[in-house]
Amino acid sequence: FINTTAPNVVRQFNVNLYNPGVTTAFSKLSLNSSDSGVISLPITAGIPAVVDLWVKTPGYLGKRFNSYTLTSASLLTALVSGDTTTDPLNASYNRVNLLDGSGINANWGTSAPQADFDDKGTVNLLDAAKINAHWNQVGDVPGP
């Protein structure tokens, strides 16, 4: 369903589903990608064919897709990397700013998924460059 990141990397995704134009999610899912970087929504009876959805994974800004048609072959565009903040109650969550630079520093040399944006297995200068490239960007908030 969603082409995410590099192959052989499993990431956890939060996905909220909404009826189009409605502000309350009818489903909030926590899904893991396959090791090929794809996540699939469990499409069951009762889920409308067209939904608004919001997707967020550690290290990336949240993204909202309005009036999205769910099919087994639906692909979403790439998410923007640079958000090392994992606490949704933190004011810096879902935005790329100075705190994310600290997140790179704290995770330097590790494989922390919230800071290893290129999924190469080590937080390094390439990941720090993503923060520079996406400086001051803010992710979409849940809900339409």
C-alpha positions in Angstrom: 0.0 0.0 0.0 2.6 2.5 1.0 6.1 2.6 -0.6 8.1 3.9 2.3 11.8 3.7 2.7 14.8 1.5 1.8 14.4 -2.2 1.4 15.1 -4.6 4.3 14.1 -1.9 6.9 10.9 -2.5 9.0 9.3 0.7 10.3 6.3 1.3 12.5 3.6 3.5 11.1 0.6 5.2 12.7 -2.3 5.5 10.2 -5.6 7.3 11.0 -8.6 6.8 8.8 -11.4 9.3 8.5 -14.6 9.6 6.5 -13.9 12.4 4.0 -14.3 15.8 5.7 -14.9 14.3 9.2 -12.5 15.3 12.0 -12.8 12.1 14.1 -10.9 9.1 13.0 -13.0 5.9 12.6 -9.9 3.8 12.8 -6.4 4.4 14.3 -3.9 1.7 13.2 -0.3 0.9 14.2 1.2 -1.0 11.4 4.7 -2.3 10.6 6.1 -2.2 7.1 7.3 -5.3 5.4 11.1 -5.6 5.0 10.6 -4.4 1.4 9.4 -1.1 2.7 5.6 -1.4 2.1 2.7 -1.3 4.5 -0.7 -2.7 3.8 -4.0 -1.6 5.3 -6.4 -4.3 6.3 -9.2 -3.4 3.9 -12.3 -5.0 5.3 -16.1 -4.7 4.9 -17.4 -1.4 6.2 -14.3 0.7 5.3 -15.3 3.2 2.6 -13.5 3.1 -0.7 -12.6 6.8 -0.3 -11.1 8.1 2.9 -9.0 10.8 4.4 -5.9 9.4 6.0 -3.0 10.6 8.0 0.4 8.7 8.1 3.3 9.2 10.5 6.4 7.2 11.3 9.4 8.0 13.5 11.9 10.3 11.7 9.4 11.6 9.2 6.8 14.4 9.2 3.1 13.4 9.3 1.3 13.5 6.0 -2.4 13.8 5.3 -4.1 12.5 2.1 -7.6 13.8 1.5 -10.2 11.9 -0.5 -7.9 9.0 -1.1 -9.1 6.0 -3.0 -8.2 2.7 -1.3 -7.2 -0.1 -3.6 -4.8 -2.9 -3.2 -2.3 -1.1 -5.4 -2.5 2.4 -3.9 0.8 4.1 -3.4 1.5 7.2 -1.4 4.1 9.8 -2.1 7.3 9.8 -0.1 7.2 11.2 3.4 9.6 14.1 4.4 12.4 13.1 6.8 14.0 15.1 9.5 11.8 14.8 12.6 13.8 13.0 15.4 11.2 14.0 18.1 9.2 10.9 19.0 7.0 12.3 21.8 3.7 13.6 20.4 3.3 15.9 23.4 6.5 17.7 22.7 6.0 21.0 20.9 8.7 20.1 18.4 7.0 16.9 17.3 6.1 16.8 13.6 8.4 19.7 12.6 12.1 19.9 11.6 14.0 22.3 13.9 17.0 22.7 16.2 15.8 19.9 18.5 16.2 17.5 15.6 19.8 18.4 15.3 20.2 17.4 19.0 18.4 14.2 18.1 21.0 13.5 15.4 23.8 14.2 17.9 22.3 11.9 20.6 21.9 9.1 18.2 25.1 9.5 16.2 26.6 6.2 15.2 23.5 4.2 16.2 20.8 2.7 14.0 17.9 4.6 15.8 15.0 4.7 13.2 13.9 8.2 14.2 17.3 9.6 13.2 18.6 7.1 10.5 16.6 8.8 7.7 18.3 7.0 4.8 17.9 3.6 6.5 21.6 2.7 5.9 21.9 1.4 9.5 24.0 4.2 11.0 23.1 7.8 11.9 25.7 9.9 10.2 26.3 13.1 8.2 23.9 12.1 5.4 21.1 12.0 8.0 22.2 15.4 9.4 22.0 16.7 5.8 18.3 15.7 5.7 17.6 18.1 8.6 19.3 20.9 6.7 17.3 20.1 3.5 14.0 20.1 5.4 14.7 22.8 7.9 11.5 24.5 9.3 9.1 22.2 7.5 6.1 21.2 9.5 4.1 18.0 9.0 0.3 17.7 8.5 -1.7 17.3 11.7 -4.1 14.3 12.0 -7.7 14.9 10.8 -8.9 16.5 7.6 
